[in-house]
Every structure is written in structure tokens, then in C-alpha cells.
């Protein structure tokens, strides 16, 4: 019996391959960032000594950076745990998508499990990133309160605006990216478990089955 390849299956496979590439590249970059985080933080501390800046201001800035670095250090185990998983997961998405394009039965199984895992993993990863940003924002608020009490209200206002903008961008980008990934994973999970799609992969493979539907 001739079974044609649904056009939506090819679209899903391509979208998953692109998503997997982005996830893997992001994990690779995150690995580099984590590996060189401490040296970069030390460089930032060194460049804070500038002529004409009061020592008290420099000391407060150093303490503020040190507190933010401390928050990042607390989250390093979490980041080192999820980053390699993200890289492997991205590769799995790429392979599953490529196999689905070729109507390989293993592709449907791999991609189905990957989409189910991706829903939970995406939530854990993005929620963790947002919680880390919130914890850093709390540390910044404490320093802004100190600035206000010492009369440095202008610096406190500047830091408050910067912190608000950073938090808004983090939540907007992280939340938007999470919704996109969840939409793709749910689409893949629902679509690949349909009986008609299962039949496409479970039927005999021949040249006729690989023709796209009109």
C-alpha cells in the first residue's frame, strides 16, 4: 500500500532540527562562559579602580559585584548540571528530526520521547534562570538601600533603572523562549502519537512512501 509523507511531518522535523541546533549552540556557549567566568569576574574587579572616583564609591561597587558573583557561584552546580544535558538534548533533537525526514521508525520514537522530556526540562531550566536573576536583583536592592542611606541617591536611581531593565529583558526573553519551546514540544508530542503518523512510520519503506503529499 502506498503511504505518502505528510507535509506537516517534514515541517515539524525541520523546525525541530533548527531548535536542536540552537539548543546545542547555546549549551556550547554556556559551557565556555562557565569555564571562564571566574577570570572574567576578576578582570572586572581590576578595572574598577579609576582616577577621580572616591574610594568609598569604589568599595561599594566592589562589594556589589562580589555579592552578584556570589549568587552566580551558588548557581554554578545547577548550571553545570543542565548545560551538558542541554547539549546532548540538542543533538538528540537534530538526530530525531533528521530521521523523521527519512521516515526512519527510530526517528518518531526518539523525537516523541525527546519532546516529552523537553517539556519538563525547558520548564526547569528557564525557571532556574529566572530564579537566579531574582536572587541577584535582591542583592542589588540591598546595595541600593545602602546608597540611599548614605546620600548617593543618583547612583541608586541609576542602578534601580538598570536592574529593572535587566530583569524585564530576562523575564521577557526567557519567558518568550520558554513558550516557543513548549509549543514545539507539545506540537511534536501530539502530532507524532497520532495513529495516522504512526502508520507512516510502521508501514513498508519504499520510494513511493517518500513522495511528499500534494
Secondary structure by P-SEA (a helix, b strand, c coil): cbbbbbaaaaaaaaaaaaaaaaaaaaaaaaaaaaaaaaaaaaaaaaacccccccaaaaaaaaaaaaaaaaaaaaaaaaaaaaaaaaaaaaaaaaaaaaaaaaccaaaaaaaaaaaaaaaaaaaaaaaaaaaaaaaaaaaaaaaaaaaaaacaaaaaaaaaaaaaaaaaaaaaaaaaaaaaaaaaaaaaaaaaacaaaaaaaacccccccccccc
